[in-house]
Amino acid sequence: MSAKITVIVYILICFEIGILLMVLPWTQYWDDNFFLYFITGKLNAPWFPGFMTSGYVRGAVTGLGALNILAGLRDAFKFRESVQAMVALGNNGKKPGRESATIES
């Protein structure tokens, strides 16, 4: 049961981060970012705000958001396999119902 909940939470986080990364670069928050200007002052790099607000960087961040959404969709469509993989990780890679063979010396 906890493996199912873990996979569901992972899927929701993928969707949330994906939507955030797809929308945020195109809003006013991206341009008026306190941390951007703080880093610019610390690095003494006046070119940095122009670089971060360029269309190329915004498009790259939007592409990362699309990849996050695709990862969430993949796990949603392969939910059963994802849950089985989580259960297998919990069993330290052992198959359920089988006992591991040990070699004694």
C-alpha positions in Angstrom: 0.0 0.0 0.0 2.8 2.4 0.8 4.4 1.7 -2.6 1.2 2.8 -4.3 1.0 6.0 -2.3 4.7 6.7 -3.0 4.2 6.4 -6.8 1.0 8.5 -6.6 2.9 11.3 -4.7 5.8 11.0 -7.2 3.4 11.4 -10.1 1.7 14.5 -8.5 5.1 16.0 -7.8 6.2 15.5 -11.4 3.0 17.2 -12.6 3.3 20.1 -10.1 7.0 20.8 -10.9 6.4 20.4 -14.6 3.5 22.9 -14.7 5.5 25.3 -12.6 8.6 25.1 -14.8 6.4 25.5 -17.9 4.5 28.6 -16.7 6.9 30.4 -14.4 9.5 31.6 -16.9 6.8 33.5 -18.8 5.4 35.4 -15.9 6.5 38.7 -14.2 8.0 36.7 -11.3 10.8 35.5 -13.6 11.8 39.1 -14.4 11.5 40.6 -10.9 13.5 37.9 -9.1 15.3 39.1 -6.0 17.7 36.1 -6.1 18.7 36.9 -9.7 19.8 40.4 -8.8 21.5 39.1 -5.6 23.5 36.6 -7.5 24.3 39.2 -10.1 25.8 41.4 -7.4 27.7 38.6 -5.7 29.2 37.3 -9.0 29.8 40.8 -10.3 28.2 39.6 -13.6 25.9 42.4 -15.1 25.3 40.1 -18.1 23.5 37.5 -16.0 20.0 39.0 -15.8 20.0 39.5 -19.5 21.0 35.8 -20.0 18.4 34.5 -17.6 15.6 36.5 -19.1 16.5 35.5 -22.7 14.1 33.4 -24.7 16.6 30.6 -25.0 16.8 30.1 -21.2 13.1 30.4 -20.8 12.5 27.9 -23.5 15.0 25.5 -21.9 13.3 25.7 -18.5 10.0 25.2 -20.2 11.4 22.1 -21.9 12.5 20.8 -18.5 8.9 21.3 -17.3 7.6 19.3 -20.3 10.0 16.5 -19.5 8.8 16.4 -15.9 5.2 16.2 -17.1 6.1 13.4 -19.5 7.9 11.5 -16.7 4.7 11.8 -14.6 2.5 10.6 -17.5 4.9 7.6 -18.1 4.6 6.6 -14.5 0.8 7.1 -14.6 0.4 4.9 -17.6 2.8 2.3 -16.2 1.5 2.5 -12.7 1.5 -1.2 -12.0 5.1 -1.6 -13.1 6.2 1.4 -11.1 4.5 0.0 -7.9 6.1 -3.4 -8.5 9.5 -1.8 -9.0 9.0 0.1 -5.6 8.1 -3.2 -3.9 11.2 -4.9 -5.4 13.4 -2.1 -4.1 11.8 -2.6 -0.7 12.7 -6.3 -0.8 16.3 -5.4 -1.7 15.9 -6.6 -5.2 14.6 -10.1 -4.2 11.6 -11.5 -6.1 8.5 -12.0 -3.9 7.9 -15.6 -2.9 11.5 -16.7 -3.6 14.2 -17.2 -1.1 17.7 -16.3 -1.9 20.3 -19.0 -2.1 23.3 -18.5 0.1 26.6 -20.1 -0.4 28.4 -21.3 2.7 32.1 -21.8 2.6 
